[in-house]
């Protein structure tokens, strides 16, 4: 797969269909399995311009890559719809969530919303971006099975907050499986900090064992 955009890119100034067409051509030319959309154009988000762009972009990309994997990698605060005039990723999910395979959610580098305890990450986030823990994002209408938890692999991979040990994260994931029926998985930023896979194995071993024992009944709640 290939990752598109990132924290230093501002694609919203370009035509979304044209950008999607170029990206799809790159995926096909290089025989890739798919693409992860790391859209972090914060200025556009704050201005209420991101949602329409992302919706058109995703529709075009999926039409050109009907059988590929398409994921998005939003920062967790992007699911706090009341913080953004157009609802941000809640709106995106409502319009094109069926075209997105899953969300690689960045639960790090968010200032006083640190996601650094089980409660803060899975049950009840506090600070500026309160309401964006995993269970709270589920309650906002995002399917549980699409919320992949993202964390920095090492302190050097986080510019401010969010780092937890892989073993501790693994325990939390197992607990979230039992408490919330969540089992979407984990990713680390970034690959070069875990080349042998030791960290990701530690973070997912307990969850994998839980899944092998049988999937839980998932409680559904009314989106807020």
LINKA-V586780 format. One record per helix or strand of 2 or more residues. SS is the DSSP state (a for helix, b for strand). FROM is the first residue (numbers start at 1). LEN is the number of residues. If there is no record, write none. Layout:
BEGIN
ss=SS from=FROM len=LEN
ss=SS from=FROM len=LEN
END
This chain:
BEGIN
ss=b from=2 len=5
ss=a from=11 len=3
ss=a from=16 len=14
ss=b from=34 len=6
ss=a from=42 len=5
ss=a from=50 len=15
ss=b from=69 len=4
ss=a from=76 len=4
ss=a from=81 len=3
ss=a from=88 len=12
ss=b from=102 len=5
ss=a from=118 len=6
ss=a from=134 len=6
ss=a from=144 len=3
ss=b from=147 len=6
ss=a from=155 len=3
ss=a from=166 len=15
ss=b from=186 len=4
ss=a from=191 len=3
ss=a from=198 len=16
END
